[in-house]
């Protein structure tokens, strides 16, 4: 199914207005929180919340692709989530396996590129194989890059990067003087994508929960009070309109951002970074 062909007239007009009137984030990250609480409030098993959450994943991935967002990163399963009851973890792994099997053809047909970050060798072997096959199959796609953060935590990735840098210093590949933010970022698992411009978290919780800690240094944050199973494309549109009203200063003042000799916010920031690299 071509996702653009299934758009209703109303939704298509809404997306056109959004694309024409606001600056969309290049990289959108989402902490999909509240599946279990949604289920508990409805007196359902917690796994029912995760099942309904898959429907939100489908809708948000489609909408992001239709809007032309280039990178979407979903916090699907953290390293800390392994501490949950074994029945819930097993159910989550089965849902992930089912999602990959059921959706890969449609994702591929709609030019979506699959990517993953996290301690993937902790996942069941069959899921590791499905992920590898999905990434290989969609590697040449040029539309939305959908990154699934699985068995991931920001601290784990930072520590892993430090270990790898330490090994390369020991081997003589780099010297301590070579280490700067750019080099450090190249050792993170997110090194193939830009830092997130915008992070959405559902369920009203106001914390990063160990997600993209380094990468979110200057990312904007939006908190939705809806649980993830309730969060659909209209909620995404509302969040994107909120993003359009943000002023991203990157440590500068408003007058610097708005000065007439700067045509783009990020171009100024890039020049500042370039100057410091030469010092």
C-alpha positions in Angstrom: 0.0 0.0 0.0 1.3 3.4 -1.0 0.9 5.5 2.1 0.3 8.8 0.2 -2.6 7.2 -1.7 -4.5 6.3 1.5 -4.6 9.9 2.8 -8.0 11.4 3.3 -8.6 14.8 1.7 -8.9 16.3 5.2 -5.6 14.8 6.4 -3.8 15.6 3.1 -4.8 19.3 3.4 -3.7 19.3 7.1 -0.3 17.9 6.1 0.1 20.4 3.2 -0.7 23.3 5.6 1.8 22.0 8.1 4.5 21.5 5.6 4.0 25.0 4.0 3.6 26.9 7.3 6.2 25.4 9.7 9.8 24.3 9.8 9.7 20.6 10.5 12.4 18.8 12.5 14.9 16.8 10.4 15.2 14.3 13.2 12.3 13.4 15.5 12.8 11.2 18.5 10.0 9.7 20.6 9.8 8.1 24.0 6.8 5.9 23.7 5.6 5.8 27.3 2.4 4.8 29.0 1.4 1.5 27.4 1.1 -0.4 30.7 -0.7 2.4 32.5 -3.2 2.7 29.6 -4.0 -1.0 29.9 -4.2 -1.0 33.7 -6.7 1.9 33.6 -8.8 -0.1 31.2 -8.5 -3.2 33.4 -6.6 -5.0 30.7 -3.3 -7.0 30.8 -0.3 -4.8 30.4 0.6 -6.6 27.1 -2.7 -5.2 25.7 -1.3 -1.7 26.1 1.8 -2.7 24.1 -0.4 -4.2 21.4 -2.3 -1.0 21.1 0.9 0.9 21.2 1.9 -0.9 17.9 -1.0 0.8 16.2 0.3 4.2 17.3 3.7 3.2 15.9 2.2 2.4 12.6 0.3 5.7 12.4 3.2 7.9 13.5 5.6 6.2 11.1 3.2 6.7 8.2 2.5 10.3 9.1 6.2 11.1 9.6 7.0 9.6 6.2 4.2 11.5 4.5 5.4 14.8 6.0 8.9 14.2 4.7 10.6 13.9 8.1 14.0 12.3 7.4 14.8 10.6 10.7 12.4 9.1 13.3 13.9 7.3 16.3 11.7 5.3 18.6 12.6 4.3 22.1 11.2 0.8 21.9 13.0 -1.1 24.7 15.6 0.1 27.1 18.4 -1.9 28.8 16.5 -1.2 32.1 13.4 -2.8 30.7 15.0 -6.2 31.0 14.2 -5.9 34.7 10.5 -6.1 34.1 8.5 -9.3 34.8 9.6 -12.1 32.4 6.0 -12.5 31.1 5.9 -8.9 29.9 9.5 -9.0 28.4 8.6 -12.2 26.5 5.4 -10.6 25.3 7.3 -7.5 24.1 9.8 -9.6 22.2 7.0 -11.5 20.5 5.3 -8.2 19.5 8.6 -6.9 18.1 9.1 -10.1 16.1 5.5 -9.9 14.8 5.9 -6.2 13.9 9.1 -6.8 11.9 7.6 -9.7 10.0 4.2 -8.0 9.3 5.5 -4.5 8.4 8.8 -4.9 6.5 7.2 -5.3 3.1 5.1 -2.2 3.5 7.9 -0.2 5.0 10.2 -1.2 2.1 7.5 -0.3 -0.5 7.2 3.1 1.1 11.0 3.8 0.9 11.6 3.5 4.6 15.1 2.6 5.7 15.4 0.5 8.9 18.1 1.2 11.4 18.7 0.1 15.0 20.7 1.2 18.0 21.4 -0.6 21.2 22.9 -3.7 22.7 21.5 -5.9 20.1 23.3 -9.1 21.1 21.0 -9.1 24.2 18.0 -9.7 22.0 16.7 -13.1 21.0 18.5 -14.6 18.0 15.5 -14.7 15.8 14.9 -11.0 16.3 18.6 -10.2 15.7 18.2 -12.0 12.3 15.0 -10.2 11.5 16.6 -6.8 12.2 19.7 -7.7 10.2 17.6 -8.8 7.2 15.4 -5.7 7.5 18.3 -3.4 7.5 20.0 -5.1 4.6 16.8 -5.2 2.5 16.0 -1.5 3.1 19.6 -0.2 3.0 19.2 1.6 -0.3 16.0 3.3 0.6 16.1 7.1 0.6 12.9 8.2 2.5 12.3 8.1 6.2 15.1 6.5 8.3 13.3 4.6 11.1 15.6 3.8 14.0 14.5 1.4 16.6 16.3 1.8 20.0 16.3 -1.7 21.4 18.1 -2.8 24.5 19.4 0.8 24.5 20.5 3.3 27.1 22.3 6.6 26.6 24.7 6.0 29.5 25.6 2.5 28.0 26.4 4.0 24.6 28.5 6.8 26.2 30.5 4.3 28.3 30.9 2.1 25.2 32.2 5.0 23.2 34.7 5.9 26.0 35.9 2.2 26.0 36.4 2.2 22.2 38.3 5.6 22.3 40.5 4.2 25.0 41.3 1.1 22.9 42.2 3.3 19.9 44.4 5.5 22.1 46.2 2.4 23.3 46.6 1.1 19.8 48.1 4.4 18.7 45.2 5.2 16.2 44.5 8.5 18.0 46.1 10.6 20.7 44.3 12.1 23.7 44.7 15.5 22.0 42.6 14.4 19.1 39.5 13.9 21.3 36.9 16.5 20.9 33.1 16.5 20.6 33.1 15.6 16.9 35.4 12.7 17.4 33.5 11.5 20.5 30.2 11.6 18.6 31.7 9.4 15.8 32.0 6.6 18.3 28.3 6.7 19.4 25.9 4.4 17.7 23.9 7.4 16.4 26.9 8.6 14.3 25.1 8.0 11.0 22.3 10.5 11.8 22.0 14.1 12.9 21.3 14.9 16.5 17.5 15.0 17.3 15.9 18.4 16.8 12.8 17.4 18.7 11.9 14.8 21.3 8.3 13.9 22.1 7.5 12.0 25.3 4.0 10.7 26.0 2.2 9.9 29.3 3.1 13.3 31.0 6.4 12.1 32.5 9.2 14.8 32.3 12.5 13.0 32.0 14.8 11.6 29.4 14.9 8.1 30.9 18.4 7.5 29.7 17.5 8.2 26.1 20.0 9.9 23.7 21.6 11.8 26.6 24.6 13.1 24.5 22.5 13.8 21.4 19.8 15.7 23.1 22.1 18.5 24.5 20.2 21.1 22.4 17.1 19.2 21.3 13.7 20.6 22.0 11.3 18.6 24.2 7.6 18.2 24.0 5.5 16.4 26.7 2.1 14.9 25.8 -0.2 13.9 28.6 -1.7 11.2 26.5 -0.5 7.6 26.9 1.3 6.2 23.9 -1.6 4.0 22.7 -3.7 7.2 22.5 -1.1 9.2 20.6 -1.9 9.4 16.9 -1.2 11.6 13.9 -3.3 14.5 15.0 -1.4 14.6 18.3 1.8 14.6 16.2 0.6 17.5 14.2 -0.1 19.5 17.4 3.4 18.7 18.7 4.9 19.9 15.4 3.1 23.2 15.5 4.5 23.6 19.0 8.0 23.0 17.6 7.5 25.6 15.0 7.0 28.2 17.7 10.3 27.4 19.5 13.4 29.6 19.2 16.5 27.4 19.1 19.3 29.6 20.3 22.2 27.0 20.8 23.6 29.1 23.7 23.2 32.4 21.8 20.9 35.4 22.4 17.6 36.1 20.6 19.1 39.2 19.0 21.9 37.1 17.5 19.5 34.5 16.2 17.3 37.2 14.6 20.0 39.6 13.4 19.5 40.6 9.7 22.9 39.2 8.6 22.0 35.7 9.6 19.6 34.0 7.2 19.4 30.7 9.0 19.8 29.8 12.7 21.8 26.7 12.1 24.2 28.3 9.6 25.4 30.7 12.3 25.8 27.9 14.8 27.8 25.9 12.2 30.2 28.9 11.6 30.7 29.3 15.4 31.5 25.6 15.7 34.0 25.8 12.8 35.8 28.7 14.4 36.3 26.9 17.6 37.5 23.8 15.8 40.3 25.9 14.4 41.5 27.2 17.7 
